[in-house]
Amino acid sequence: MLATSLSSLYEKDYVEWLDLTLAQLQNHDLEDLDWTHLIEEVEALGSEQRHKVESYLLKLLIHLLLYQYWETEKAWSDRGWKNEIDNFRLELDLLLESKVLYNYLLTVVDKNYQKARKNAIRKSQLSADLFPLNCPYRVEQILDPDWLP
């Protein structure tokens, strides 16, 4: 199949394009691959996975901070926060089976903590001085299903 018709297939029937591309890869038919779209898809897949890691990490950190510091809300929200903490840890656990994504998480904890801190301050309306400037949790704690601050 010509590259132009493969490119056209990508636009018209994405699922068929995926099936054909997979077959070409399995058959080592590298000459006829739609390289442009294949590269786009691989890049997008990597970006999507990194985005998921950051998203779940951010939400997890927000809930850990709220759980630890928002004492006046704890009586009403304790159970919900724990459930959310568990859910975000489960999602991260699935993603972090990949060593590459685990290593990526290590590089983005501090950045995401800063975002989580701002969000927790805004949500709780507590003094910013209450929340540590740097992440008070070790990665092992953040990911440990049995640990709460």
C-alpha positions as CSV (number, residue, x, y, z in Angstrom):
1,M,0.0,0.0,0.0
2,L,1.4,3.4,-0.9
3,A,2.2,5.9,1.8
4,T,-0.4,8.4,0.6
5,S,-3.2,5.8,0.8
6,L,-2.0,4.7,4.3
7,S,-2.0,8.4,5.4
8,S,-5.5,8.7,3.9
9,L,-6.6,5.5,5.8
10,Y,-5.4,7.1,9.0
11,E,-7.7,10.0,8.4
12,K,-10.7,7.9,7.3
13,D,-10.6,4.8,9.5
14,Y,-8.2,5.0,12.5
15,V,-8.9,1.5,13.8
16,E,-8.3,-0.1,10.4
17,W,-5.0,2.0,10.1
18,L,-4.0,0.6,13.6
19,D,-4.7,-2.9,12.5
20,L,-2.8,-2.6,9.3
21,T,0.1,-0.8,11.0
22,L,0.3,-3.6,13.6
23,A,0.3,-6.2,10.9
24,Q,3.1,-4.4,9.0
25,L,5.2,-4.2,12.2
26,Q,4.6,-7.9,13.0
27,N,5.6,-8.8,9.4
28,H,8.6,-6.5,9.6
29,D,7.3,-4.6,6.6
30,L,9.1,-1.4,7.5
31,E,9.2,0.0,4.0
32,D,5.5,0.5,3.7
33,L,4.8,1.9,7.1
34,D,3.0,5.3,7.5
35,W,6.0,6.6,9.5
36,T,4.6,10.1,10.0
37,H,1.5,9.0,11.8
38,L,3.2,6.1,13.6
39,I,5.7,8.5,15.1
40,E,2.8,10.9,16.1
41,E,1.0,8.0,17.8
42,V,4.0,6.8,19.7
43,E,4.8,10.3,20.9
44,A,1.1,10.8,21.9
45,L,1.0,7.6,23.8
46,G,4.1,8.5,25.8
47,S,2.7,12.0,26.6
48,E,-0.6,10.5,27.6
49,Q,1.0,8.1,30.1
50,R,3.2,10.8,31.6
51,H,0.1,13.1,31.9
52,K,-1.8,10.3,33.7
53,V,1.1,9.9,36.2
54,E,1.2,13.6,36.9
55,S,-2.6,13.9,37.2
56,Y,-3.0,11.0,39.7
57,L,0.1,12.2,41.6
58,L,-1.3,15.7,41.9
59,K,-4.7,14.5,43.1
60,L,-3.1,12.1,45.5
61,L,-0.9,14.9,47.0
62,I,-3.8,17.3,47.3
63,H,-5.8,14.7,49.3
64,L,-2.8,13.8,51.5
65,L,-2.4,17.5,52.3
66,L,-6.1,18.0,53.0
67,Y,-6.2,14.8,55.1
68,Q,-3.2,15.9,57.2
69,Y,-3.9,19.6,57.6
70,W,-7.6,20.4,57.3
71,E,-8.6,19.4,60.8
72,T,-11.9,21.2,60.9
73,E,-13.1,19.3,57.8
74,K,-11.7,15.9,58.8
75,A,-14.8,14.7,60.7
76,W,-16.9,15.1,57.6
77,S,-14.4,14.3,54.9
78,D,-12.0,11.8,56.4
79,R,-13.7,8.7,54.8
80,G,-14.0,10.4,51.4
81,W,-10.4,11.6,51.4
82,K,-9.2,8.1,52.4
83,N,-11.2,6.6,49.5
84,E,-9.8,9.1,47.0
85,I,-6.2,8.5,48.3
86,D,-6.7,4.7,47.8
87,N,-8.1,5.2,44.3
88,F,-5.3,7.5,43.2
89,R,-2.7,5.1,44.6
90,L,-4.3,2.2,42.8
91,E,-4.3,4.1,39.5
92,L,-0.6,5.0,40.0
93,D,0.3,1.5,41.0
94,L,-1.0,0.3,37.6
95,L,0.9,2.9,35.7
96,L,4.1,2.5,37.7
97,E,4.6,-1.1,36.7
98,S,6.6,0.6,34.0
99,K,10.1,1.5,35.4
100,V,10.2,4.4,32.9
101,L,7.0,5.9,34.3
102,Y,8.2,5.3,37.9
103,N,11.5,7.2,37.1
104,Y,9.4,9.9,35.5
105,L,7.3,10.2,38.7
106,L,10.5,10.7,40.7
107,T,11.3,13.8,38.5
108,V,7.9,15.4,38.9
109,V,7.1,15.0,42.6
110,D,8.4,18.4,43.6
111,K,6.7,20.3,40.8
112,N,3.4,18.5,41.5
113,Y,3.7,19.1,45.2
114,Q,3.9,22.9,44.6
115,K,0.6,22.7,42.5
116,A,-1.0,20.4,45.2
117,R,0.0,22.8,47.9
118,K,-1.5,25.8,46.1
119,N,-4.7,23.8,45.5
120,A,-5.0,22.6,49.1
121,I,-4.5,26.2,50.4
122,R,-7.1,27.6,48.0
123,K,-9.6,24.8,48.8
124,S,-9.1,24.8,52.6
125,Q,-8.6,28.5,52.9
126,L,-6.1,27.7,55.6
127,S,-2.9,29.8,56.1
128,A,-0.2,29.0,53.6
129,D,2.2,28.9,56.5
130,L,0.6,25.7,57.6
131,F,1.6,23.8,54.5
132,P,5.3,22.9,54.1
133,L,7.1,24.7,51.2
134,N,8.7,21.4,50.1
135,C,7.0,18.0,49.9
136,P,7.0,16.5,53.4
137,Y,6.4,13.0,52.1
138,R,8.8,10.5,50.7
139,V,7.9,8.7,47.5
140,E,7.6,5.4,49.3
141,Q,5.1,7.0,51.7
142,I,3.1,8.6,48.9
143,L,2.7,5.3,47.1
144,D,2.3,3.1,50.3
145,P,-1.3,1.9,50.5
146,D,-1.1,1.5,54.2
147,W,0.4,4.9,55.0
148,L,-1.4,8.1,55.9
149,P,0.1,11.3,57.2
